[in-house]
Amino acid sequence: MDLEIKKFSQINLADPFFDSLKDSYEGFDNWFAKKAREEDTAYVFYGEDGLISDFLYLKIETETVNDVEPILPAKKRLKVGTFKLKSRGTRRGERFMKKIMDRAVADDVDEIYVTIFPKPELQNLINSFQKFGFEHVANKPHGERGSELVLLKNMRSWKGDVEKDYPFVKVGKTDKYLLSIRPDYHTKLFPDSILNNESYDLVQDITPTNSIYKIYICWMKDAAMLKCGDNVVIYRTSDGQGSAYYRSVATSICTVMEVKRYIHFKDLSDFLYYTQYSVFSEIDRKKWYQYNSNFIVIKMLYNVAFTKRVIRKELLETAGMNGDSYWGIYKLSDGEYQKIIKLGKTDERYFID
């Protein structure tokens, strides 16, 4: 099953998924009923058994947050109202994290915040928020049940760290490249960047799809030029169902985290562990490590999908890219990059100097 947006009125409060939330939060049933009356919605994953597996509720607030210590002054904030994961091993938490970030950018909020009880079973979730720039700024008391941590991300300032500044893309004084990816790999890697003629049924509920981190393995020697902080325009090559002039498209922007080669891995186990969240099978990866070791492994952050896919025709005629050059890995000028961003109708708020 894939991620769905459901009204609270369509969600079964009796689902066992909510039992722990009812135990942790007094009045949860009344709160849920209020959200149903108000026609609020949430992101939901359902398992094959029809029961809820994961749940995310987001809310825009503009008032003072006065039930925390210290009080947070009035600002436009995105509150992560409910964030619970039952599934393990699919990295759906990262997919939810991207939804949180995208909503925050779309609504142009000043801050994002979430409250979480500091329980051992929630430590991985706390670590995930902190990794993406959330800081412990206050506590929310609950009497005898203790206090929740208030974790907050400032969307108006940046730290110069590609993870903590996520989803923002630093464009000043960075190199920009176009990276070609085959259609079958592209669909699995970039679930929010599928083409209009593709079905969401093609986006499998697998780790590479859900992850903010994208691992790609290639044999293009120029890919070794990539370095941390570089901007990458993802280019889905033609599916063969028509002219590449119209079927090959730029779809999204990623930021390079690191690039590795054969010599950077201690052994096969190290390589398999590092690339486990790629779209490639373990059989293929074993074969490459043992017999075709000139590979380059690119680890990227998936920042933003284009609103409008940019076809090859536009890349040539409007962005001014050189059609005689090799586009497997193509270094873009600042001018070409800015034109591609504009053609993709990408929200300019994702980009910082």
N, C-alpha and C positions, 0 to 999 in steps of 0.2 A: 504494500500500500504506500501511496505517496502522501506528502504533506497536503492537508486540506484546511480550508478556512470554514469554520462552522459557527453559527449563532449559538449562544448559550442555550437558547430554547430548544435547539436540536441535539444538545448533548445530554446524555443520561447521567444525572448526578449520582445515581445508585451504582454506577460503574465502580468496581473495587479500586480502580486507580485513585479515586478521591479519598479513600479511607484515611490515609496518613495525613492528608491536608485537613480533614475534619478533626483529626486528633490534635494537630499542631495549632490550628487557628480557630479560636472560639468564634462562633457565629458564621462559619464558612458557608453553611447551608443558606442562611439568610442573604449573605453576600452574593452567592451564586444565583439565587432567585431574583435578586435586584438586577443583576447583569442580564438575566433572561428577559425581564420586563423592559429593560432599556435597549434591547435588541443589539447588545454588544456581541463581538465576535472574538474567536480565539483560533490559533493555529493548533491543529490536532493531527497526530498520527494514530491510526488504528492498526492493530495487529490482524493476522489472518483469522483469529478467533472472533473478530468483531469488537474486541475490547480496546479501550484506549491504552496506548503505549507511551505517548509523550504529549505534553500540553504546554502551550505558551500563550499568555495573555498580556497585551500591551495597552497602555493608557497614556494619553497626553494630559499633563497637569500644568497649571499656570500659577497656582496659589502657593502660599507659604506651607512648607512641610513642618507642621508644629508638633507632630507626635514622635519626633526623634530628638536626640540630645547630642550635640547642639542643634537648634532649629535651623532648617535650611531656608534662606530668604526666597521670596517669590521670584521665580524664573520660569521660562518655558522648558518643561522637562518631559522626557519619555520615561514613564515608570514601567518597569518589568514587574507586572502585578503577580503573575503566577508563572513559574518556570519549573517544570518537573519532568524528569526523564526516567522511564522504567527500563528502556532498552539499553543494552551494553554492546560495545564492539562495532557500532555502525557510525559513530561520530555524528549522530544527529544533533548533539548539543552544539556543534560548530555550525550546522545548517541553521539552527535557531539563532545562534549568535549573529550570523549574517543577516537574518531577517530583522533582528533588533537594530543593527547598525543601519540597514537600508531604510527602515522606518524612521529612524532618528534624522537621517539626512533628508529624506523626503519631506518631513514636517519641520525641518530647520530648527531643531531644538537646541537649547543652550547646553543641556546636560542630559545624561541618562542615569537612572539609579535603580538599584535593586536592593531588597532586604532579604537576608539569608541567616538562618540560625547556624552558628558555628559548630555543627555536628560533624563527627568524623566521616559519616557517610556522604556529607555534602562538601567535603574539602576539595575534591576534584573540581566541582562546579565553581567553588570560590576561586580556586587557582586559575581556572579558565577565564573568569571575569578579570582577574588581576593581570593576567597575561596580555589582555587586550585593552589595558589602560585604565581599568577601574581601580579606585583607591578607597580605603576604609576612612570615611570622613565623619561618621556619627554612629550612634547605636539607637535601636528602637526597643524600649523596655516592654516586657510582657509579664511583669510581676514575678510570681514564683517560677514561671517557665523560663526565666532568664531573658536575655536580650538578643535581638537580631543585629547582625552587622549591616550597616548602610554603606554599600559600595557605589561609588559615583564616578562617572566618566565625563570630563569636561570636553565638550565638542567645539570649543572655541580656542583651545590652545593645544600645542603639539610638543612632543618630547624628542623628536628626532630619532625615533625607534620605529621600524616598519611594522612591528606587531602592536606596540602600545598605541601607535597613531592610526591603526586600522579603524575604519575602512578607507581613510584618506590616502591619496596618492601624491607624493612629493614630486613635483615636476621640475623645479628649479635645479640647475646644475646636476642633472641626472641624464644618463644615456637612455635612448628609446629604441626599441626594436619591434619588428613584426615577427611573430613565431607561427609557423604553419603547423597545423594539427589535423590529422585525418578525421573524416566525419564520424566514424564509429567510436573513436576515442574521445572526440570533442563532446558528444552528447552525454557520455558518462561523466566526464570531468566537470562540465559547466552546465548544471541543471537550469540555471536562470537565463542561459544564453542560447537555448535551442531555437531553431528557425520556426517560422510560422507554419510551415508545412510538415513539421515534425510533431509527433504526439507525445504528450507527457507520459504515456505508457512506456516510452523508450527510456525514460529516466528511472533507472532501477534504484531501489533502496539499498544502495551499497556504499561502502566507506568512501571511495573516490568521489562519488556524487555529493555526499553530505559534507565533506570536509572543506574548510576554508583553505587548507593547505593543499596544493596541487603538486604532485610528483610526476614529472614527464621525463622519459628516457628517449634519447635520440642519438644519431651518429653524425650529425651535422657539425663539422669541426669548428665552425664559427660560433657555435653555441658556447664554446669555452670562453668567449669574450664577456659573457654575461657576468654581472657581479651584484652583490647585495645593494638594493635600492633602485636598480634599473627598472624602467617601465617597459612592460611588454604588451603589445597589442596582439591578442589571440586571433588567428586567421584560420577559419575552417575551410579546408580545401574542398574542391568540387566533389559532389557525390556521384558524378558520372551520368546524371540524368538530364544533362543539358550542358550548354556552354559554360566554361569556367568564368567567362566574362560576367555572367549573371548568377552562377551557382556557388562561386567561392566568395566568402564573406568575412569581414572583420566583425567580431561579436562582443569583445570584452577587454578589460584591462586587468593585468596582474602586476604584482611587484615581486621582483626576484629576491629570495631570501639567501640562497646559496647555490653554488654549482659544484658538483663533485665528479671525479673520474675514477677509473679502476684503482688507481694508486691510493685513493683516499679511504678505501675500505680495507679493514684488517683481514677479512676473509669472506667466504660466501655467506655465512650466517649474518655478518654485519651488513652486507649488501642487501640481503633479503629482508632484514628487519627495517632498514632505512627506506626501502622501496615498497614496503608492504601496502601502502595506501595509494599506489599507482594503479592504473587501469590494466596493467599487464599481468598475465598469469604467472604463478610461481614457476611453472615448467619453463616458460619462455625466459624468465629472469635468470634461472639457473643456467640455462643454455647459453645466454649471452655472457654471463660472468665467466663461464668456463671456456667458451669458444669464440666469442665475438666481443672482446673486452675493450674495444675502442669507443665504448658508449660514453655519453655525457648525461648526468642526472641533474635535472633542474628542479629545484624546490621553489615554489611561488606561493604568494598569497593572492586569492581571488578577490579583487576589490570591487569591481562594478561591471555589470552587463550593460551593453549599449541599448538604448531605447529603440533605435533603428539600426538594423544590420546594414553594414556598408559593403556593397558588392564590389567586385574587382574593377568593374567599369568606372565606378566613382573613385576608387583608389588611384586609378591611372589618370582619369580625365580631370578630376577635381582636386584630389590631394597631391597630384603631381608625382606619384611614385614611378620609378623606372621599370617599365615592363620587360626590359632586356636583362635585368638583374635577376639573380636567384632569390626567390622569396621564401626559401626554407627558414632562413634566419636573415633578416634584412634590417640593417641599421637605418633608422629614420632620422631625418633632420627635425629640428624643433618645429619648423613650419609644416612639414608633412604630418607630424604627430598632432599638432593643434587642429589641422584641417580634418583629420580623421575623427578626433574628439567631437568636433562640431558636426560632422556628417552623421555621427552616431547619436546625435541629440542627447548626449550624456549630461546629466546634472552637473553643472560646473562646481557645485559645492563639494564634490568629491576631491577636487584638485587643489593643492596648496603649493605655494612657492617654496 
